[in-house]
Amino acid sequence: MHARNLIGGRWVDGHAIGESHDPATGQVIGTFADAGAVTARAAIDAARHAFATTDWARDRELRARALHEMADRMQRRRDELVALLSRENGKKPADAAMEVDSTIPKLRYNAALALTDTGRAAELRPGSYSMTLHQPLGVAAVIVPWNSPVILAVRSFAPALAAGCTVAMKMPAQTALTNGLLYEIIAETPSLPPGVLNAFTESGNEGAPLLVSDPGTDVISYTGSTAVGRRIMADAARHLKPCSLELGGKSPMIVFDDADLDAAVPVLTAAVTTFAGQFCMAGSRVLAQEGIADRLRERMTSALHGVVVGPGDDPKTGMGPVIDREQALRIDALVADAQSYGTVLVCGGLVNPDGGDALLRPSLVEVADVTAPLVQHEVFGPVATFEVFADEAEAVARANATEYGLAASVWTRDVDRPLRVAREIDAGTVWINGWGVIRDQMEEGGFKQSGVGRLNGPHALAEFQEIKHLVHDVT
């Protein structure tokens, strides 16, 4: 397979040819046109031209129709997309299917937003009328991570398109073939004018910074690490560009004494191992109240020991590989370092220490000191800490002890405690007796250093719009 870039409605090569690898084996499975600054420049220019010369910004029915058509075409190629995402990203087929099957309705939801978005109007005094109009900001720069490239691309570009923006989008080299299939789906959308949605794949770091710094883009939507998010915000500030940033997470899962452990343990295990822990909302901290700490420690240890790690397409696999060998080695080193300040309950380690694959077992490390590196820093892999707390106040204090605030979960049978605790946790999403539930209709985003702005829900359009106030005094 060979994947190319889509610029101005045409297929475009990059400055080099890159290779895509199967993370379960390290083998090459295809090639891609590796883009850089030249392609990014072309994407910006094409998006700017389409914004100025087409009806996209003002025709909401056109926007809704195109998003529905895109959803139709993704549905037709759903199985192909799931299979390729599973192989290239390392996800189990069920997890890849979950990503794709969640993406299709997201396109349709944003199509509905395009039709239902409205301003306000009022006669503020006799003969004096005011109204507000929501207008697209212009060209949206979208930068997508490799962990869930299909849904995270759509989560940004669908509301941008629904709002009337045109898009220049950079996608990651780790999923280049999957990106290329997504580009084909975009290109097959008949009502989408050429240049409205431009996309390229890049292994280096030339095109993405240009999308941020170039005056030809008007708004930034980035999903990725907090460190990079800070740099993007600083660069965007030179042109006062608004930024929508969903960044890192260190999600605590708080388990109280009265929790149903039979229900909790399988979900907590999935929270650590889904997508091999490469998920901004991964449950990377298990907080156990003293009364059930021993039982939960034993059950979590047993559950994680029992996770079968292997290629995603193996039916016996419980967790697929991380994205590449480099990441596997980095994560393994973090767990080894944690032995100096914590108790390693489950020492994951590389499945094949001398191999070239990225198969890595999950790990669980008990830590008392909330300032420890494994508690404070996002690992982005199948590693969780186990922490014990005495009471509700300490649970909240521990949950809030990091710079992150993306998500959390609370486990208890008490009818009042979940809302009371959730109110005190500094996080954009708090699940009660659950984890990982995301809904198109409800906003998603982070507190503190986990991000700026919100995607999903009606507010997502606001990230890509200006509000204009019109005043009309009748004479």
Secondary structure, 3 states (H helix, E strand, C coil): CEECEEECCEEECCCEEEEEECCCCCCEEEEEEECCHHHHHHHHHHHHHHHHHCCCCCCHHHHHHHHHHHHHHHHHCHHHHHHHHHHHHCCCHHHHHHHHHHHHHHHHHHHHHHHHCCCCEEEEECCEEEEEEEEECCEEEEECCCCCHHHHHHHHHHHHHHHCCEEEEEEEHHHHHHHHHHHHHHHCCCCCCCCCEEEEEECCCCHHHHHHHCCCCCEEEEECCHHHHHHHHHHHHHHCCCEEEECCCCCEEEECCCCCHHHHHHHHHHHHHHHHHCCCCCCCEEEEEHHHHHHHHHHHHHHHHCCCECCCCCCCCCECCCCCHHHHHHHHHHHHHHCCCCEEEECCCECCCCCCCCCECCEEEECCCCCCHHHHCCCCCCEEEEEEECCHHHHHHHHCCCCEECEEEEECCCCCHHHHHHHHCCCCEEEECCCCCCCCCCCECCEECCEECCECCCHHHHCCEEEEEEEEECC
